[in-house]
Amino acid sequence: MNLTDYYNHFSIDEKIIRKVMSQALSRGGDYCDLFFQHSIANHIRLEDSAVNRAHCSADFGVGIRVLKGDQTGYSFTDEITPEAMKLAAKAAANIADSGKKSGPVSVKYHKLPNYYPIETPWEKVSIDRKIPFLQEINEKVFAEDNRVIKCNISFGDGIGYILIATSDGRIVHDYKPMIQISVTCTAEQKGQREQNYFNLSARSGIEFMTQETVDRLAKEPVLRTMELFDAVKPEAGEMPVVLAAGRSGILLHEAIGHGMEADFNRKKISIFCDKMNQRVAEKFVTIVDDGTNPNVRGSINMDDEGNDTEKTCLVEDGILRSYLHDRISARHYKVKPTGNGRRQSFRFAPIPRMRNTYMLPGPHKKEEIIRSVKKGLYAETFTNGAVFIGAGDFTFYVKSGYLIEDGRLTRPIKDVNIIGNGPEVLRNIVMVADDFKMAESGGTCGKDGQLTPVSLGQPTVKVSKITVGGIKS
């Protein structure tokens, strides 16, 4: 679709945009933007070997933001008509009161790269094409092991049409696809029941569902569940923890990444607010936040302010080099936006948010790292974490992992919490492997009442000490 197609999709044109912006700036605002959105989401659930739930939701509207200094005036409407938009613009304009009016602006189209090309738009994929995938996965799960007693599958797909116009003369548009599928397995052995899951997500189309993907979605949750029958609880205490490549990057996202979002630093909430250009980790630690990874869940062609996305280096060779900026924080710090102004929908104003946050490969080998630990923990996946952004304190539940004994992975573990402090963990990273992996499932990040899709990743990493909660705790 080209710009004209997007104008037609939202029943607007440049003349209407200019009139709405003129109203938004009528009380002396410094800047305004219009965020048009049309999103469609589909969901199918299979339970007890039958598809028992399916629904579709749609959202359509425009958000109008006016900035005056560091203050934000925001209003939205789900009725995209000139009259409704002018009323919303008038409400947003009240953040300013100088009476100084700005004239209408001309907007110029800015072409974006496409980091998530797809073969078939989700609007053209009927439910009849989706259900057979769920049925095949369900059959394969039960065939994997006779201890399986239940399988639940959740399948979701969605799209978003986005058009953004800014008062500094920029207009951009984007088509954002998404697929997410989760398989949960429950098994029973000698009266003991265990449950685990495996999920995948991407900015992709139906072509994502290859035979290889279907097979993995059946095998992985069964394997993870069966391991829990032999799992033990480790002794509690402070010990070395090896974070597995990939999904354990959630610790990096939650305990460290949020502290590098610029609004927390501008407001002096984050512990990193006075650490710019200082050493925060060993020289082999480099952390980036990237919107350009092809077809990854957290990738974006533009942020929700219309800025170009990019690969932002947060920590370079152990030195803190940048925060994650939206327009407001970039102006405060006198830098350019990093493409991290994101929002849940047109009903929300954008704030600094992560995209794909990950640590780059280091100089060590996974086997070398594990051999270096006499007694410790190998953590693969996490659930149910809590983080206090200011100090960076966290607690996470380890869903799957292993004991490390005398330099070897031994018994699987369960019912384990790890407790620590994000900046301290960053300082205590003593080895980083060369086996980087992006989490295939990504996640949904919550902040200030808004949810946005993100992803994360890292290589195998050794933290010299983290408090582990297990038996005798």
N, C-alpha and C positions, 0 to 999 in steps of 0.2 A: 504494500500500500504506500502511496505517496502522500504528500501534505494535503492535496486536494481531497483525497479519500478520507483523511482524518477530519478535515473540515466538514465534509458531508456526513461522516459518522456521528459527529456531535451537533450537526445542524448549526454551524457557526461560520464566520469568515473573519478576515482581518479587520474589517470595519467594526464588527461587533466587539471584537477583542479590544480594539482601541477605545471604544466608548466605555466599556467596563473598566478598563485600566484608568481612564480619565476620572471616573467616579471614585475608584479606589484611592487615587492620589489627590482627591479634591480638598482634603484638609491638611495637606502639607507632608504626606508621607515621603520617606526617602526612596522607597522602592516598593514594587508590588509584583506578584506573580499569580498566574491562573493555572490550576492543576486540574485538567479534565481526565476523568477515568471512567472506563466501562470494563467491569470484570465479570467473569463467569466461572463458577466452580462446580464441579461434579464430584459426587462421592458414591461409592458402592461398597457394601459390606457383605462378606460371606461368613456365616456362622453355622455350625452344625451341618456342614456340607451343603448348605443352601444359601443362595443370595436372598437375604431377608430384609435388606434396606438399601434404598437408593434415593438420592435427592440431588437437586440442582439449586444453586443460588446465584443471584445476579445483583450487581451494584452499579449505579450510574449516577454521576454527578460531577460537580466542580467545587474545588476549594479555592478561596481567594485570600491571599496573605498580603498584609501591608506591614512594612518595617519602618520604624522611627527610632533611630539609634539602636539600642539593644532590645527595644520593646517590640512585641509582635501583636498585630491585630489580625484576627482570623475569623472567617465565616465561611459557610458552605451551603450549598443547595443541591438537592437531587432533582431539581427542575431546571434544565438548561434552556432557559428562554432569556431574551434580552432583559425583560422586566425583572425576573427573579434574580438574575446575576447582578443587575444594578443595585437591587436591594441588599444583596449579600455584600457587594463592594462598599456600599454606604456604611454598613455595620462595621466592616473591617477597617474602614477609613477613620473611625472614631479614635483609634490609637493616637492619632495626631490631632493637634488643635491649633495649628498656626494660622489656618485660613489661607495659607499660600497654596495656590493651585498649580499643578503641573500639567502641561499640555499633553495630548495624546502622542503615543510613540508609534513608530513603524517597526514591525518585527521582521527579522530576516531568518530564513530557514537555515538551520545548521544540521548537516548530515552526520549521522553517527555510525560507528562500526557496529557490526552485529556479532556478539559473542555467543549467541545461542540460536544458530540456524536450525530449522526443523524441516522435515519433508512434508508433513501433513498437518495443517492447523487442527486443533482439538475440536473446533466447531464442526469439522467434517468427519469426525469419528463417532459412529453410533455406539450405543451401549452394547449392541450385539457383537461388536468387535472386541469389547473389553471383557465381558463375562467369561468367555472360554479360557482366558489366561488365569483367572481366579480359580476356575474349576480344575484346570490342569495342575496348578500349584497345590491345591487342596488334596488331590489324589496322590500326588507325589510325596507330600508330607506324611500321609498315613502309610505309604509304602516304604518309607525310609526306615521305620522302626516300629515293631509291634507294641511298644510301650506307649505310643502316642494315643491319647484319648480325646484330644480336642485340637482344632485348628481354627483360628480366626484370621481373616484377611481383610485389610482395609485398603481400598484403592481410591486415589483422588487425582483428578487432573483439573487444570484451569488455565485461563488466559487473561491477559489484561491489555486493553488498549489505553495508552497514555499519551496525552498531548499537553505540553507545558509552554506557556508564553510568559516572558519576563519583561519588565518595564525598561530594562537596559537593551532591549531590542532583539532578544533571542527567542526562537521558537524551535522546538524539537518534539519528536514523537517516537514511540516505541511499542512493540508488540512483545509481551512477556508470557511465554509458555511455562508450564510446570507440571511435573508428574511426581507422585509420591505413593509408595506402596509399602505396607507393613504386614508382616506375617508373624503371628504369635502361636507358639506351640505349647501344649500342656501334656505332660506324660506322667505315668504312674508306675512305680516299681515297689513291690512288697509293701503296699499301703502308704508309701511316700510319694507325694506329688511335687513336681517341679515345673516351672514355666520360664520360658525365655523367648526372645524375639529377634527378628532381623528386618531391617528396613532399608530402602533405597529411595533416593530422590534426585531429581535433575531438572534443569530447564531444557526439556526435550519433548518430543512428540511420541506417538505410539510406536515409532521405530525403536524406542528404548527397550521395548519388551521383546528381546531376542530369546532364542531357545536357551542360550547360556544364562541369561538373566533369570528366566523362569526356573531353571534347574538350581541356581544358587539360592533363590528365594524359598525353595523347598528344603534344600540340604542344610543351610546355615542355621535356621532356628532350631531344627531337630538336634544338630550337633551341639549347639550351645546349651540346650535343655538337658540332654543326656549327661553332659559333663557335670551338671549340678548334683547328680546322684552320688558322685564320688567327692564332692567338694567339702572342704573343711573350713573352719574359722581359724584364722591365724591368732597368735598371741598379740595382745595389744602392746603398744609402745612406740617409741620413735625409732625409725629404721629407714634404710635406703628404699626408695620406690622407683622402679623403672616403669615409665609410661610408654605403652606400646605405640607404634606408628599408627597414624590415622585418627580413629574416633576419640582417643584420649586427649586430643586437642581441645576438647570441651573445657578442660581445666585451663588451658591457655586463653580460650575465649572468655570464660567467666571471671577467672581470678586476676587476669592481667589485662585482657583486651578492653573491658569496660573502663578500666582506670585510665586508658589512653584516649577515650572519647573526650573531645575538647571542651564540651560544656561542663563536665565534671571538673576539669582543670581550670577553666575560666572562673568558675564559682569557688575555687579552692577546696573542693570536696575530695578530689583524688589525691592519693599519696604521691602521685607522679607530678603534681602541679609545679614543683620547684626543682625537677630533675632533668630539665631539657639540657641536652648535650653533656650529660653526666653518665658515668658508667653505672649500669643497672644489672649487668650480667657479664659472664665470661666472654672473651673475645670471639669464641666460636658460636655465639648465639645471635642470630639475625631473625627478626620477626617482621612480617609484612601483613598488610591488609589489602586484598586485591579484588577488584571487580571485573577483571578481564579473563578469568579462567574459563575456557570454552565449556558451555553447557552445564556448569556447576551451579548448584542451587542458589548460592549467594551472589552470583554474578549479575551485573547490571550494565546495560549499554549507556545509561546516564543515571545520575541520582535523581531524587524526587524534587530537586530544585532546578533541574535541567542542565546541571554541570556535567562535563565529561567525567567518566569513570577513569580509574588509573590503578596502578600498583604503587601503594604507599609504603615506604619503608619506615616502620615505627622504631625498631631497635636495630642498629647496624653495627655488627661486630661488638656487641655488648653495650653500645652507647645509644641512649634515647635520642632519636632524631626528629620525630614528628608526632603530633597528635592527629586524631581523625576529625576533620573540620567540615562544618556546614558553612553557609554564607555568613552567619552572625559571628561565629567564633573566628573565622578567617579574617574578618574585618578587625576583630578585637586584637588578634595576634599579628596583624599586618602581613598575612601570607595569603596565598591563593587557596580556594576551597580544594579539598582532596577528593571530592565526589562522594562524600559520606552523609549528605543530607538526605535522610530517608523517612518515610512515613508509612503507616499501615494502609491508609486509604485517603480519599479526598476529604474525609471528615477530620483529619488531623494535620497540624502543622509539622513540617519536617524538623528533625533533630539529628545530631551526630549519631550515627549507628555504624556498626561493623558490616562487612560484606563477607569475604572469605579470609579468615584470619589464620595464619599458619607460620610455623617456624621452618626455616630453610635447612637443608641437610648440613651435617657437620662432619668432622674428620674421623669419627670412630665407626666401628662395626657393631651391629646388634649383638653378635656372639661375644665380642670383646666386652661389651657393657654388662651382659648377664654374667659372664665369668668373673667380673670384678666384684660381684656381690656375694658375700658369704651367707647372709641371712637377710631376706627382704621380701618385697612384694613386687609382682609384675601385674600392672593394672591395664586391662584392655578396653573395657567399656564402662561408662558411668551413667547413673540416673539420679534424679532427685537431689540436685545440688542447690546450695544456698550460698550467696556471696554478699558481703557488705562492701559496697563500692569504695567508701571513704578509706578505710584502713586496708581493704583487700583481704579480710579474713574470709575463709570459706570452709564448707564441709560438703563432701561428696560421697555418695553411695556407690561402691564398686560393684557393678552387676556381674562382671566376669573378669577372671584373671587367674594367676597362679602364685604359689609360693616359690621363692628362689632360695635354694638350699645348696651351699657349697658350690655356687656358680652354675647351678642347673635349675631349669624349670621343673618342678615336681608336681605337687598336687594342686588341682583346681581349688579356688576359694569362693566363698559366698558370705553374705551378711557382713560386709566389711565397710566401714566408713573411714575416709581419710580427712584429716583436719589440719588446716594450716593457714598460711598467709601468702597471697599471690606474689607480692614483691620479694618476700623472703624466699619463696620457691624459685623465683627467677634467679636470685643471687646464688641459690644452692644447686643450680644445674651444673653438673661437673663433667658430663659426657653427652654428646649429641651424635647420633649415628647418621649414616649416609643413605638410609632407606626411607626417605620421605614418602608419605602417603596422605592423600586427601580423604577425609571421611566421606564415604559414598552416600550416606544418608543426609548429611547436613543437619539442619535443625531450624527451629523457630525461636527467635530471640525476643524476650519481653523487656520493655523499658518504658517507663512513664505511661503505662496503660496501652502501649502500642506493640503489636506483633509484626515482625518482619522475617522473611526467610534469609538464612545465613548458612555458611559452611565453615569448615575448620579443618585443620590437619597438622601433622608434625611428623618428624622421624622418631625413632626410638630415642628416648631421653632418660638419663639417670639423674634423679634428684638425691642429693646426699642424705637428706633426712626429712621425713614428714611423719606426723603423728598418725598412727593407725589404730583404729578402734576395733578390737576383736574380743576374744575371750580374756577373762581376768581384767577387763577394763573398768 
